Amino acid sequence: MTGRKRSTPRFVRQESWRYIRVKDGWRRPRGKTSKMRLGMRGWPKAVKVGYKTGLENRGLHPSGLEEILVRRPADLEKIDAKTQIVKIAHSVGERKRIAIMERAEALELTVANPGAKKAEAAPETELIVKEPEETKTEEEGEPE
């Protein structure tokens, strides 16, 4: 099968919609009389090998491009803009992220997780500092 495969159902843990204490993270239904394990109509779908994505589509970004993990601006030189998309590593700081974004823009590459936008020059507004009002001293207000 070429192209993208239809999305899989949202697999939820049996009875997670009924009890708050049962979280919805997937667990295989194992009960002897479990309706979900038996695949009865009206029950959520269970995980099966048939939902696996084809080898040529496995691990692709939802856009259909291959994700390439980037840690520094030099890594961008090897990327093909037509078949690959840039994904910045989570450990990259803001300064290097901005450098990667600028270089990717110059090379016309798509970035999957741009994160912080380029730091714009903030409008310089004068800070209004209120000076504390002077308390009445003996000289000003109190007659002798």
A tleap script that builds the chain and sets N, CA, C and O, in Angstrom:
source leaprc.protein.ff14SB
mol = sequence {
  NMET THR GLY ARG LYS ARG SER THR PRO ARG
  PHE VAL ARG GLN GLU SER TRP ARG TYR ILE
  ARG VAL LYS ASP GLY TRP ARG ARG PRO ARG
  GLY LYS THR SER LYS MET ARG LEU GLY MET
  ARG GLY TRP PRO LYS ALA VAL LYS VAL GLY
  TYR LYS THR GLY LEU GLU ASN ARG GLY LEU
  HIE PRO SER GLY LEU GLU GLU ILE LEU VAL
  ARG ARG PRO ALA ASP LEU GLU LYS ILE ASP
  ALA LYS THR GLN ILE VAL LYS ILE ALA HIE
  SER VAL GLY GLU ARG LYS ARG ILE ALA ILE
  MET GLU ARG ALA GLU ALA LEU GLU LEU THR
  VAL ALA ASN PRO GLY ALA LYS LYS ALA GLU
  ALA ALA PRO GLU THR GLU LEU ILE VAL LYS
  GLU PRO GLU GLU THR LYS THR GLU GLU GLU
  GLY GLU PRO CGLU
}
set mol.1.N position { 0.845 -1.182 0.000 }
set mol.1.CA position { 0.000 0.000 0.000 }
set mol.1.C position { 0.886 1.240 0.000 }
set mol.1.O position { 1.731 1.399 0.881 }
set mol.2.N position { 0.704 2.091 -0.955 }
set mol.2.CA position { 1.479 3.329 -1.001 }
set mol.2.C position { 0.664 4.454 -0.397 }
set mol.2.O position { -0.562 4.376 -0.321 }
set mol.3.N position { 1.348 5.491 0.029 }
set mol.3.CA position { 0.648 6.619 0.647 }
set mol.3.C position { 0.388 6.377 2.116 }
set mol.3.O position { 0.852 5.393 2.691 }
set mol.4.N position { -0.346 7.271 2.707 }
set mol.4.CA position { -0.615 7.205 4.146 }
set mol.4.C position { -1.768 6.259 4.444 }
set mol.4.O position { -2.739 6.188 3.690 }
set mol.5.N position { -1.651 5.534 5.552 }
set mol.5.CA position { -2.697 4.618 5.978 }
set mol.5.C position { -3.713 5.366 6.840 }
set mol.5.O position { -3.385 6.369 7.474 }
set mol.6.N position { -4.940 4.868 6.855 }
set mol.6.CA position { -5.949 5.478 7.711 }
set mol.6.C position { -5.527 5.399 9.164 }
set mol.6.O position { -4.813 4.476 9.556 }
set mol.7.N position { -5.960 6.354 9.961 }
set mol.7.CA position { -5.550 6.378 11.361 }
set mol.7.C position { -6.186 5.231 12.132 }
set mol.7.O position { -7.279 4.769 11.804 }
set mol.8.N position { -5.478 4.781 13.166 }
set mol.8.CA position { -5.963 3.689 13.995 }
set mol.8.C position { -6.972 4.230 14.997 }
set mol.8.O position { -6.978 5.430 15.274 }
set mol.9.N position { -7.826 3.370 15.548 }
set mol.9.CA position { -8.754 3.848 16.571 }
set mol.9.C position { -8.005 4.247 17.833 }
set mol.9.O position { -6.848 3.870 18.019 }
set mol.10.N position { -8.654 4.997 18.688 }
set mol.10.CA position { -8.043 5.387 19.956 }
set mol.10.C position { -8.235 4.227 20.923 }
set mol.10.O position { -9.347 3.970 21.385 }
set mol.11.N position { -7.162 3.539 21.219 }
set mol.11.CA position { -7.242 2.357 22.080 }
set mol.11.C position { -7.316 2.795 23.536 }
set mol.11.O position { -6.431 3.498 24.022 }
set mol.12.N position { -8.376 2.379 24.236 }
set mol.12.CA position { -8.549 2.735 25.643 }
set mol.12.C position { -8.663 1.476 26.484 }
set mol.12.O position { -9.086 0.429 25.993 }
set mol.13.N position { -8.291 1.578 27.731 }
set mol.13.CA position { -8.347 0.448 28.643 }
set mol.13.C position { -9.803 0.103 28.956 }
set mol.13.O position { -10.646 0.991 29.079 }
set mol.14.N position { -10.085 -1.172 29.081 }
set mol.14.CA position { -11.438 -1.645 29.368 }
set mol.14.C position { -11.950 -1.050 30.676 }
set mol.14.O position { -11.241 -1.034 31.682 }
set mol.15.N position { -13.177 -0.565 30.649 }
set mol.15.CA position { -13.876 0.021 31.804 }
set mol.15.C position { -13.285 1.341 32.283 }
set mol.15.O position { -13.680 1.835 33.339 }
set mol.16.N position { -12.340 1.933 31.530 }
set mol.16.CA position { -11.746 3.207 31.963 }
set mol.16.C position { -12.769 4.342 31.900 }
set mol.16.O position { -12.626 5.349 32.594 }
set mol.17.N position { -13.794 4.180 31.073 }
set mol.17.CA position { -14.846 5.201 30.985 }
set mol.17.C position { -15.837 5.067 32.128 }
set mol.17.O position { -16.630 5.977 32.369 }
set mol.18.N position { -15.803 3.957 32.826 }
set mol.18.CA position { -16.761 3.700 33.895 }
set mol.18.C position { -16.233 4.075 35.273 }
set mol.18.O position { -16.975 4.591 36.109 }
set mol.19.N position { -14.957 3.817 35.508 }
set mol.19.CA position { -14.368 4.056 36.827 }
set mol.19.C position { -13.256 5.086 36.747 }
set mol.19.O position { -12.378 5.000 35.888 }
set mol.20.N position { -13.296 6.063 37.649 }
set mol.20.CA position { -12.261 7.080 37.687 }
set mol.20.C position { -10.918 6.465 38.054 }
set mol.20.O position { -9.882 6.918 37.568 }
set mol.21.N position { -10.918 5.446 38.899 }
set mol.21.CA position { -9.672 4.846 39.366 }
set mol.21.C position { -8.941 4.076 38.269 }
set mol.21.O position { -7.749 3.799 38.396 }
set mol.22.N position { -9.650 3.726 37.190 }
set mol.22.CA position { -9.027 3.009 36.080 }
set mol.22.C position { -8.663 4.029 35.008 }
set mol.22.O position { -9.541 4.607 34.367 }
set mol.23.N position { -7.363 4.245 34.819 }
set mol.23.CA position { -6.899 5.226 33.829 }
set mol.23.C position { -7.076 4.664 32.424 }
set mol.23.O position { -7.242 3.456 32.254 }
set mol.24.N position { -7.041 5.542 31.407 }
set mol.24.CA position { -7.341 5.081 30.057 }
set mol.24.C position { -6.129 4.580 29.284 }
set mol.24.O position { -6.258 4.265 28.101 }
set mol.25.N position { -4.948 4.494 29.909 }
set mol.25.CA position { -3.776 3.926 29.242 }
set mol.25.C position { -4.024 2.467 28.887 }
set mol.25.O position { -4.624 1.734 29.674 }
set mol.26.N position { -3.570 2.035 27.708 }
set mol.26.CA position { -3.898 0.718 27.207 }
set mol.26.C position { -3.368 -0.412 28.088 }
set mol.26.O position { -2.200 -0.415 28.477 }
set mol.27.N position { -4.245 -1.373 28.397 }
set mol.27.CA position { -3.895 -2.650 29.028 }
set mol.27.C position { -4.718 -3.708 28.311 }
set mol.27.O position { -5.891 -3.491 28.006 }
set mol.28.N position { -4.115 -4.831 28.047 }
set mol.28.CA position { -4.815 -5.872 27.312 }
set mol.28.C position { -5.927 -6.483 28.173 }
set mol.28.O position { -5.679 -6.838 29.325 }
set mol.29.N position { -7.149 -6.613 27.637 }
set mol.29.CA position { -8.214 -7.256 28.394 }
set mol.29.C position { -7.938 -8.751 28.508 }
set mol.29.O position { -7.732 -9.416 27.493 }
set mol.30.N position { -7.931 -9.294 29.739 }
set mol.30.CA position { -7.544 -10.688 29.952 }
set mol.30.C position { -8.647 -11.539 30.580 }
set mol.30.O position { -8.461 -12.738 30.788 }
set mol.31.N position { -9.768 -10.942 30.876 }
set mol.31.CA position { -10.818 -11.694 31.556 }
set mol.31.C position { -11.382 -12.830 30.727 }
set mol.31.O position { -11.422 -12.760 29.499 }
set mol.32.N position { -11.815 -13.873 31.407 }
set mol.32.CA position { -12.360 -15.060 30.737 }
set mol.32.C position { -13.604 -14.729 29.921 }
set mol.32.O position { -13.791 -15.247 28.820 }
set mol.33.N position { -14.461 -13.853 30.476 }
set mol.33.CA position { -15.703 -13.504 29.782 }
set mol.33.C position { -15.696 -12.059 29.286 }
set mol.33.O position { -16.755 -11.474 29.059 }
set mol.34.N position { -14.520 -11.494 29.121 }
set mol.34.CA position { -14.409 -10.091 28.725 }
set mol.34.C position { -14.986 -9.849 27.330 }
set mol.34.O position { -14.555 -10.466 26.356 }
set mol.35.N position { -15.947 -8.963 27.245 }
set mol.35.CA position { -16.575 -8.647 25.963 }
set mol.35.C position { -15.574 -7.973 25.021 }
set mol.35.O position { -15.601 -8.186 23.808 }
set mol.36.N position { -14.701 -7.165 25.599 }
set mol.36.CA position { -13.716 -6.464 24.783 }
set mol.36.C position { -12.693 -7.452 24.211 }
set mol.36.O position { -12.304 -7.330 23.050 }
set mol.37.N position { -12.260 -8.417 25.005 }
set mol.37.CA position { -11.315 -9.427 24.532 }
set mol.37.C position { -11.924 -10.260 23.422 }
set mol.37.O position { -11.238 -10.642 22.475 }
set mol.38.N position { -13.234 -10.548 23.541 }
set mol.38.CA position { -13.923 -11.336 22.528 }
set mol.38.C position { -14.243 -10.533 21.268 }
set mol.38.O position { -14.659 -11.097 20.256 }
set mol.39.N position { -14.047 -9.216 21.333 }
set mol.39.CA position { -14.267 -8.368 20.159 }
set mol.39.C position { -15.723 -8.189 19.824 }
set mol.39.O position { -16.078 -8.088 18.650 }
set mol.40.N position { -16.577 -8.146 20.830 }
set mol.40.CA position { -18.011 -7.991 20.583 }
set mol.40.C position { -18.332 -6.584 20.087 }
set mol.40.O position { -17.618 -5.618 20.358 }
set mol.41.N position { -19.434 -6.515 19.350 }
set mol.41.CA position { -19.889 -5.246 18.808 }
set mol.41.C position { -20.247 -4.280 19.912 }
set mol.41.O position { -20.794 -4.687 20.937 }
set mol.42.N position { -19.948 -3.001 19.724 }
set mol.42.CA position { -20.303 -1.991 20.707 }
set mol.42.C position { -19.215 -1.755 21.742 }
set mol.42.O position { -19.327 -0.837 22.554 }
set mol.43.N position { -18.180 -2.554 21.727 }
set mol.43.CA position { -17.061 -2.386 22.653 }
set mol.43.C position { -15.878 -1.800 21.902 }
set mol.43.O position { -15.759 -1.993 20.692 }
set mol.44.N position { -14.996 -1.081 22.605 }
set mol.44.CA position { -13.838 -0.483 21.912 }
set mol.44.C position { -12.954 -1.549 21.277 }
set mol.44.O position { -12.919 -2.695 21.726 }
set mol.45.N position { -12.247 -1.158 20.237 }
set mol.45.CA position { -11.340 -2.067 19.551 }
set mol.45.C position { -10.121 -2.348 20.419 }
set mol.45.O position { -9.685 -1.502 21.200 }
set mol.46.N position { -9.584 -3.550 20.266 }
set mol.46.CA position { -8.372 -3.932 20.979 }
set mol.46.C position { -7.181 -3.831 20.029 }
set mol.46.O position { -7.341 -3.883 18.810 }
set mol.47.N position { -6.006 -3.687 20.590 }
set mol.47.CA position { -4.786 -3.591 19.796 }
set mol.47.C position { -4.529 -4.928 19.120 }
set mol.47.O position { -4.560 -5.975 19.766 }
set mol.48.N position { -4.273 -4.889 17.815 }
set mol.48.CA position { -3.968 -6.093 17.041 }
set mol.48.C position { -2.885 -5.769 16.027 }
set mol.48.O position { -2.685 -4.606 15.676 }
set mol.49.N position { -2.191 -6.785 15.560 }
set mol.49.CA position { -1.098 -6.592 14.616 }
set mol.49.C position { -1.605 -6.005 13.284 }
set mol.49.O position { -0.837 -5.374 12.559 }
set mol.50.N position { -2.851 -6.205 12.971 }
set mol.50.CA position { -3.406 -5.700 11.719 }
set mol.50.C position { -3.445 -4.179 11.619 }
set mol.50.O position { -3.583 -3.637 10.523 }
set mol.51.N position { -3.324 -3.485 12.752 }
set mol.51.CA position { -3.324 -2.026 12.734 }
set mol.51.C position { -1.939 -1.456 12.453 }
set mol.51.O position { -1.787 -0.239 12.339 }
set mol.52.N position { -0.932 -2.309 12.341 }
set mol.52.CA position { 0.441 -1.845 12.137 }
set mol.52.C position { 0.559 -1.097 10.814 }
set mol.52.O position { -0.067 -1.468 9.822 }
set mol.53.N position { 1.362 -0.051 10.811 }
set mol.53.CA position { 1.582 0.755 9.617 }
set mol.53.C position { 2.560 0.043 8.696 }
set mol.53.O position { 3.433 -0.688 9.164 }
set mol.54.N position { 2.423 0.249 7.397 }
set mol.54.CA position { 3.327 -0.347 6.432 }
set mol.54.C position { 4.757 0.119 6.649 }
set mol.54.O position { 4.980 1.204 7.185 }
set mol.55.N position { 5.717 -0.680 6.242 }
set mol.55.CA position { 7.125 -0.408 6.486 }
set mol.55.C position { 7.568 0.917 5.877 }
set mol.55.O position { 8.352 1.651 6.479 }
set mol.56.N position { 7.063 1.224 4.673 }
set mol.56.CA position { 7.480 2.466 4.013 }
set mol.56.C position { 6.902 3.708 4.686 }
set mol.56.O position { 7.438 4.803 4.515 }
set mol.57.N position { 5.817 3.556 5.449 }
set mol.57.CA position { 5.187 4.701 6.120 }
set mol.57.C position { 5.511 4.787 7.601 }
set mol.57.O position { 5.170 5.777 8.248 }
set mol.58.N position { 6.159 3.771 8.149 }
set mol.58.CA position { 6.380 3.705 9.588 }
set mol.58.C position { 7.358 4.773 10.059 }
set mol.58.O position { 8.431 4.944 9.480 }
set mol.59.N position { 6.979 5.492 11.115 }
set mol.59.CA position { 7.861 6.484 11.723 }
set mol.59.C position { 7.879 7.822 11.019 }
set mol.59.O position { 8.709 8.670 11.349 }
set mol.60.N position { 6.995 8.042 10.063 }
set mol.60.CA position { 6.966 9.316 9.348 }
set mol.60.C position { 6.185 10.357 10.140 }
set mol.60.O position { 5.326 10.022 10.956 }
set mol.61.N position { 6.498 11.616 9.887 }
set mol.61.CA position { 5.750 12.734 10.447 }
set mol.61.C position { 4.365 12.717 9.800 }
set mol.61.O position { 4.235 12.232 8.676 }
set mol.62.N position { 3.329 13.227 10.465 }
set mol.62.CA position { 1.991 13.245 9.854 }
set mol.62.C position { 1.939 13.915 8.480 }
set mol.62.O position { 1.024 13.651 7.700 }
set mol.63.N position { 2.906 14.775 8.179 }
set mol.63.CA position { 2.951 15.411 6.863 }
set mol.63.C position { 3.437 14.448 5.785 }
set mol.63.O position { 3.356 14.760 4.597 }
set mol.64.N position { 3.944 13.276 6.189 }
set mol.64.CA position { 4.438 12.298 5.234 }
set mol.64.C position { 5.935 12.399 5.015 }
set mol.64.O position { 6.493 11.633 4.229 }
set mol.65.N position { 6.599 13.328 5.691 }
set mol.65.CA position { 8.046 13.504 5.551 }
set mol.65.C position { 8.779 12.774 6.665 }
set mol.65.O position { 8.222 12.537 7.736 }
set mol.66.N position { 10.037 12.419 6.405 }
set mol.66.CA position { 10.865 11.735 7.394 }
set mol.66.C position { 11.403 12.757 8.396 }
set mol.66.O position { 11.933 13.792 7.992 }
set mol.67.N position { 11.276 12.483 9.690 }
set mol.67.CA position { 11.765 13.399 10.725 }
set mol.67.C position { 13.253 13.191 10.934 }
set mol.67.O position { 13.713 12.059 11.088 }
set mol.68.N position { 14.009 14.291 10.940 }
set mol.68.CA position { 15.443 14.241 11.197 }
set mol.68.C position { 15.709 15.061 12.450 }
set mol.68.O position { 15.363 16.241 12.503 }
set mol.69.N position { 16.320 14.448 13.458 }
set mol.69.CA position { 16.606 15.112 14.723 }
set mol.69.C position { 17.852 15.984 14.565 }
set mol.69.O position { 18.890 15.524 14.090 }
set mol.70.N position { 17.730 17.249 14.971 }
set mol.70.CA position { 18.805 18.222 14.803 }
set mol.70.C position { 19.206 18.763 16.165 }
set mol.70.O position { 18.355 19.134 16.973 }
set mol.71.N position { 20.533 18.806 16.416 }
set mol.71.CA position { 21.042 19.332 17.684 }
set mol.71.C position { 21.862 20.600 17.510 }
set mol.71.O position { 22.086 21.324 18.481 }
set mol.72.N position { 22.318 20.885 16.287 }
set mol.72.CA position { 23.119 22.093 16.027 }
set mol.72.C position { 22.887 22.539 14.582 }
set mol.72.O position { 22.475 21.738 13.742 }
set mol.73.N position { 23.150 23.813 14.296 }
set mol.73.CA position { 22.885 24.330 12.943 }
set mol.73.C position { 23.623 23.585 11.838 }
set mol.73.O position { 23.124 23.518 10.714 }
set mol.74.N position { 24.795 23.023 12.123 }
set mol.74.CA position { 25.560 22.299 11.101 }
set mol.74.C position { 24.830 21.049 10.618 }
set mol.74.O position { 25.061 20.601 9.494 }
set mol.75.N position { 23.960 20.481 11.439 }
set mol.75.CA position { 23.216 19.276 11.055 }
set mol.75.C position { 22.230 19.540 9.916 }
set mol.75.O position { 21.791 18.603 9.250 }
set mol.76.N position { 21.882 20.799 9.688 }
set mol.76.CA position { 20.877 21.140 8.678 }
set mol.76.C position { 21.405 20.991 7.256 }
set mol.76.O position { 20.622 20.903 6.310 }
set mol.77.N position { 22.730 20.961 7.098 }
set mol.77.CA position { 23.321 20.924 5.756 }
set mol.77.C position { 23.006 19.613 5.025 }
set mol.77.O position { 22.994 19.590 3.795 }
set mol.78.N position { 22.753 18.533 5.753 }
set mol.78.CA position { 22.555 17.212 5.156 }
set mol.78.C position { 21.095 16.908 4.833 }
set mol.78.O position { 20.795 15.831 4.318 }
set mol.79.N position { 20.184 17.832 5.125 }
set mol.79.CA position { 18.750 17.546 5.021 }
set mol.79.C position { 18.206 17.908 3.642 }
set mol.79.O position { 18.524 18.962 3.090 }
set mol.80.N position { 17.376 17.008 3.093 }
set mol.80.CA position { 16.706 17.231 1.819 }
set mol.80.C position { 15.314 17.794 2.103 }
set mol.80.O position { 14.492 17.134 2.739 }
set mol.81.N position { 15.054 19.004 1.636 }
set mol.81.CA position { 13.810 19.704 1.953 }
set mol.81.C position { 12.576 19.010 1.373 }
set mol.81.O position { 11.475 19.207 1.886 }
set mol.82.N position { 12.728 18.209 0.325 }
set mol.82.CA position { 11.576 17.586 -0.316 }
set mol.82.C position { 11.085 16.344 0.414 }
set mol.82.O position { 9.890 16.050 0.396 }
set mol.83.N position { 11.995 15.607 1.060 }
set mol.83.CA position { 11.605 14.347 1.679 }
set mol.83.C position { 11.774 14.319 3.197 }
set mol.83.O position { 11.337 13.368 3.844 }
set mol.84.N position { 12.400 15.346 3.775 }
set mol.84.CA position { 12.691 15.325 5.201 }
set mol.84.C position { 12.207 16.600 5.886 }
set mol.84.O position { 12.088 17.654 5.260 }
set mol.85.N position { 11.931 16.481 7.188 }
set mol.85.CA position { 11.481 17.612 7.999 }
set mol.85.C position { 12.382 17.681 9.231 }
set mol.85.O position { 12.805 16.650 9.755 }
set mol.86.N position { 12.671 18.888 9.687 }
set mol.86.CA position { 13.575 19.100 10.820 }
set mol.86.C position { 12.797 18.986 12.123 }
set mol.86.O position { 11.699 19.527 12.253 }
set mol.87.N position { 13.375 18.277 13.082 }
set mol.87.CA position { 12.820 18.224 14.428 }
set mol.87.C position { 13.958 18.578 15.381 }
set mol.87.O position { 14.958 17.865 15.452 }
set mol.88.N position { 13.803 19.677 16.111 }
set mol.88.CA position { 14.850 20.136 17.018 }
set mol.88.C position { 14.801 19.298 18.294 }
set mol.88.O position { 13.732 19.096 18.870 }
set mol.89.N position { 15.973 18.809 18.735 }
set mol.89.CA position { 16.056 17.973 19.929 }
set mol.89.C position { 15.574 18.748 21.150 }
set mol.89.O position { 15.740 19.966 21.222 }
set mol.90.N position { 14.975 18.043 22.112 }
set mol.90.CA position { 14.397 18.714 23.278 }
set mol.90.C position { 15.453 19.321 24.182 }
set mol.90.O position { 15.146 20.209 24.977 }
set mol.91.N position { 16.681 18.863 24.078 }
set mol.91.CA position { 17.743 19.359 24.949 }
set mol.91.C position { 18.385 20.640 24.442 }
set mol.91.O position { 19.252 21.196 25.116 }
set mol.92.N position { 17.980 21.124 23.269 }
set mol.92.CA position { 18.554 22.337 22.691 }
set mol.92.C position { 17.992 23.562 23.400 }
set mol.92.O position { 16.783 23.677 23.600 }
set mol.93.N position { 18.880 24.473 23.775 }
set mol.93.CA position { 18.473 25.695 24.464 }
set mol.93.C position { 17.959 26.744 23.498 }
set mol.93.O position { 17.968 26.544 22.283 }
set mol.94.N position { 17.507 27.872 24.051 }
set mol.94.CA position { 16.858 28.899 23.234 }
set mol.94.C position { 17.817 29.562 22.254 }
set mol.94.O position { 17.448 29.822 21.109 }
set mol.95.N position { 19.044 29.836 22.688 }
set mol.95.CA position { 19.991 30.527 21.810 }
set mol.95.C position { 20.312 29.674 20.581 }
set mol.95.O position { 20.300 30.169 19.454 }
set mol.96.N position { 20.596 28.401 20.805 }
set mol.96.CA position { 20.924 27.520 19.687 }
set mol.96.C position { 19.675 27.231 18.854 }
set mol.96.O position { 19.775 27.058 17.639 }
set mol.97.N position { 18.497 27.177 19.487 }
set mol.97.CA position { 17.239 26.970 18.759 }
set mol.97.C position { 17.002 28.111 17.774 }
set mol.97.O position { 16.579 27.879 16.641 }
set mol.98.N position { 17.272 29.340 18.202 }
set mol.98.CA position { 17.104 30.504 17.321 }
set mol.98.C position { 18.082 30.418 16.160 }
set mol.98.O position { 17.723 30.730 15.025 }
set mol.99.N position { 19.334 29.992 16.435 }
set mol.99.CA position { 20.327 29.840 15.371 }
set mol.99.C position { 19.896 28.772 14.368 }
set mol.99.O position { 20.061 28.947 13.161 }
set mol.100.N position { 19.343 27.667 14.870 }
set mol.100.CA position { 18.859 26.591 13.991 }
set mol.100.C position { 17.698 27.096 13.145 }
set mol.100.O position { 17.625 26.808 11.951 }
set mol.101.N position { 16.788 27.852 13.764 }
set mol.101.CA position { 15.633 28.377 13.025 }
set mol.101.C position { 16.074 29.327 11.904 }
set mol.101.O position { 15.538 29.278 10.796 }
set mol.102.N position { 17.052 30.189 12.198 }
set mol.102.CA position { 17.539 31.131 11.179 }
set mol.102.C position { 18.182 30.387 10.013 }
set mol.102.O position { 17.951 30.722 8.851 }
set mol.103.N position { 18.992 29.374 10.329 }
set mol.103.CA position { 19.666 28.600 9.274 }
set mol.103.C position { 18.650 27.790 8.468 }
set mol.103.O position { 18.781 27.671 7.250 }
set mol.104.N position { 17.639 27.233 9.137 }
set mol.104.CA position { 16.602 26.468 8.438 }
set mol.104.C position { 15.799 27.370 7.500 }
set mol.104.O position { 15.412 26.959 6.406 }
set mol.105.N position { 15.556 28.599 7.944 }
set mol.105.CA position { 14.834 29.559 7.101 }
set mol.105.C position { 15.652 29.903 5.863 }
set mol.105.O position { 15.103 30.041 4.770 }
set mol.106.N position { 16.976 30.042 6.035 }
set mol.106.CA position { 17.857 30.347 4.908 }
set mol.106.C position { 17.900 29.190 3.911 }
set mol.106.O position { 17.977 29.414 2.703 }
set mol.107.N position { 17.852 27.957 4.413 }
set mol.107.CA position { 17.886 26.778 3.547 }
set mol.107.C position { 16.490 26.356 3.086 }
set mol.107.O position { 16.355 25.380 2.349 }
set mol.108.N position { 15.455 27.077 3.510 }
set mol.108.CA position { 14.055 26.805 3.168 }
set mol.108.C position { 13.625 25.410 3.612 }
set mol.108.O position { 13.028 24.657 2.842 }
set mol.109.N position { 13.940 25.074 4.875 }
set mol.109.CA position { 13.559 23.800 5.458 }
set mol.109.C position { 12.355 23.990 6.368 }
set mol.109.O position { 12.158 25.068 6.929 }
set mol.110.N position { 11.543 22.935 6.516 }
set mol.110.CA position { 10.387 22.975 7.409 }
set mol.110.C position { 10.804 22.458 8.771 }
set mol.110.O position { 11.474 21.430 8.868 }
set mol.111.N position { 10.410 23.166 9.833 }
set mol.111.CA position { 10.724 22.749 11.195 }
set mol.111.C position { 9.435 22.289 11.865 }
set mol.111.O position { 8.450 23.027 11.901 }
set mol.112.N position { 9.446 21.060 12.398 }
set mol.112.CA position { 8.252 20.488 13.003 }
set mol.112.C position { 7.919 21.127 14.340 }
set mol.112.O position { 6.745 21.297 14.668 }
set mol.113.N position { 8.937 21.483 15.118 }
set mol.113.CA position { 8.711 22.054 16.449 }
set mol.113.C position { 9.520 23.334 16.629 }
set mol.113.O position { 10.537 23.333 17.323 }
set mol.114.N position { 9.077 24.422 16.008 }
set mol.114.CA position { 9.859 25.661 16.082 }
set mol.114.C position { 9.980 26.217 17.498 }
set mol.114.O position { 10.987 26.846 17.823 }
set mol.115.N position { 8.981 25.999 18.343 }
set mol.115.CA position { 9.057 26.466 19.733 }
set mol.115.C position { 9.070 27.971 19.821 }
set mol.115.O position { 8.203 28.639 19.258 }
set mol.116.N position { 10.055 28.516 20.530 }
set mol.116.CA position { 10.134 29.964 20.747 }
set mol.116.C position { 10.354 30.670 19.426 }
set mol.116.O position { 11.179 30.254 18.612 }
set mol.117.N position { 9.610 31.741 19.221 }
set mol.117.CA position { 9.768 32.540 18.022 }
set mol.117.C position { 11.041 33.367 18.149 }
set mol.117.O position { 11.587 33.533 19.240 }
set mol.118.N position { 11.498 33.874 17.026 }
set mol.118.CA position { 12.692 34.705 17.024 }
set mol.118.C position { 12.452 35.917 17.908 }
set mol.118.O position { 11.407 36.561 17.819 }
set mol.119.N position { 13.410 36.221 18.751 }
set mol.119.CA position { 13.246 37.308 19.718 }
set mol.119.C position { 13.130 38.639 18.976 }
set mol.119.O position { 14.085 39.100 18.352 }
set mol.120.N position { 11.970 39.237 19.053 }
set mol.120.CA position { 11.736 40.545 18.435 }
set mol.120.C position { 12.239 41.622 19.380 }
set mol.120.O position { 12.280 41.429 20.595 }
set mol.121.N position { 12.621 42.753 18.813 }
set mol.121.CA position { 13.047 43.863 19.657 }
set mol.121.C position { 11.816 44.418 20.366 }
set mol.121.O position { 10.895 44.927 19.728 }
set mol.122.N position { 11.814 44.316 21.658 }
set mol.122.CA position { 10.672 44.776 22.445 }
set mol.122.C position { 10.620 46.299 22.412 }
set mol.122.O position { 11.662 46.948 22.496 }
set mol.123.N position { 9.430 46.881 22.291 }
set mol.123.CA position { 9.338 48.336 22.288 }
set mol.123.C position { 9.818 48.882 23.633 }
set mol.123.O position { 9.401 48.434 24.701 }
set mol.124.N position { 10.698 49.850 23.535 }
set mol.124.CA position { 11.259 50.401 24.766 }
set mol.124.C position { 10.306 51.440 25.332 }
set mol.124.O position { 10.176 52.542 24.800 }
set mol.125.N position { 9.661 51.079 26.393 }
set mol.125.CA position { 8.761 52.012 27.066 }
set mol.125.C position { 9.416 52.422 28.365 }
set mol.125.O position { 10.074 51.633 29.044 }
set mol.126.N position { 9.214 53.668 28.678 }
set mol.126.CA position { 9.815 54.162 29.909 }
set mol.126.C position { 9.064 53.575 31.103 }
set mol.126.O position { 7.834 53.526 31.130 }
set mol.127.N position { 9.815 53.149 32.050 }
set mol.127.CA position { 9.217 52.625 33.260 }
set mol.127.C position { 8.803 53.785 34.146 }
set mol.127.O position { 9.596 54.685 34.422 }
set mol.128.N position { 7.583 53.756 34.579 }
set mol.128.CA position { 7.081 54.809 35.459 }
set mol.128.C position { 7.282 54.323 36.884 }
set mol.128.O position { 6.660 53.367 37.346 }
set mol.129.N position { 8.165 55.016 37.545 }
set mol.129.CA position { 8.475 54.650 38.920 }
set mol.129.C position { 7.827 55.674 39.837 }
set mol.129.O position { 8.108 56.870 39.754 }
set mol.130.N position { 6.975 55.197 40.696 }
set mol.130.CA position { 6.321 56.095 41.653 }
set mol.130.C position { 7.189 56.194 42.894 }
set mol.130.O position { 7.549 55.196 43.518 }
set mol.131.N position { 7.505 57.413 43.221 }
set mol.131.CA position { 8.294 57.612 44.430 }
set mol.131.C position { 7.346 57.638 45.620 }
set mol.131.O position { 6.233 58.156 45.522 }
set mol.132.N position { 7.777 57.091 46.720 }
set mol.132.CA position { 6.889 57.089 47.885 }
set mol.132.C position { 6.639 58.517 48.367 }
set mol.132.O position { 7.540 59.354 48.418 }
set mol.133.N position { 5.370 58.757 48.720 }
set mol.133.CA position { 5.024 60.106 49.189 }
set mol.133.C position { 5.686 60.361 50.535 }
set mol.133.O position { 5.769 59.497 51.408 }
set mol.134.N position { 6.147 61.591 50.649 }
set mol.134.CA position { 6.820 61.947 51.902 }
set mol.134.C position { 5.781 62.115 53.005 }
set mol.134.O position { 4.716 62.694 52.790 }
set mol.135.N position { 6.095 61.621 54.138 }
set mol.135.CA position { 5.184 61.774 55.269 }
set mol.135.C position { 5.337 63.175 55.846 }
set mol.135.O position { 6.389 63.803 55.730 }
set mol.136.N position { 4.290 63.637 56.456 }
set mol.136.CA position { 4.329 64.986 57.027 }
set mol.136.C position { 5.354 65.033 58.152 }
set mol.136.O position { 5.365 64.206 59.063 }
set mol.137.N position { 6.161 65.981 58.050 }
set mol.137.CA position { 7.172 66.146 59.110 }
set mol.137.C position { 6.677 67.181 60.118 }
set mol.137.O position { 5.626 67.797 59.943 }
set mol.138.N position { 7.430 67.342 61.130 }
set mol.138.CA position { 7.051 68.308 62.175 }
set mol.138.C position { 7.048 69.719 61.624 }
set mol.138.O position { 6.274 70.559 62.084 }
set mol.139.N position { 7.905 69.998 60.640 }
set mol.139.CA position { 8.034 71.356 60.125 }
set mol.139.C position { 6.805 71.755 59.292 }
set mol.139.O position { 6.387 72.912 59.335 }
set mol.140.N position { 6.219 70.805 58.531 }
set mol.140.CA position { 5.158 71.169 57.614 }
set mol.140.C position { 3.795 71.293 58.280 }
set mol.140.O position { 3.159 72.339 58.151 }
set mol.141.N position { 3.333 70.301 58.969 }
set mol.141.CA position { 1.952 70.264 59.337 }
set mol.141.C position { 1.595 70.592 60.764 }
set mol.141.O position { 0.470 71.039 60.989 }
set mol.142.N position { 2.408 70.419 61.696 }
set mol.142.CA position { 2.016 70.535 63.080 }
set mol.142.C position { 2.359 71.905 63.646 }
set mol.142.O position { 3.538 72.253 63.719 }
set mol.143.N position { 1.351 72.709 64.057 }
set mol.143.CA position { 1.648 74.016 64.674 }
set mol.143.C position { 2.114 73.803 66.109 }
set mol.143.O position { 1.710 72.856 66.783 }
set mol.144.N position { 2.983 74.719 66.559 }
set mol.144.CA position { 3.510 74.571 67.917 }
set mol.144.C position { 2.775 75.383 68.911 }
set mol.144.O position { 3.107 75.358 70.096 }
savepdb mol mol.pdb
quit
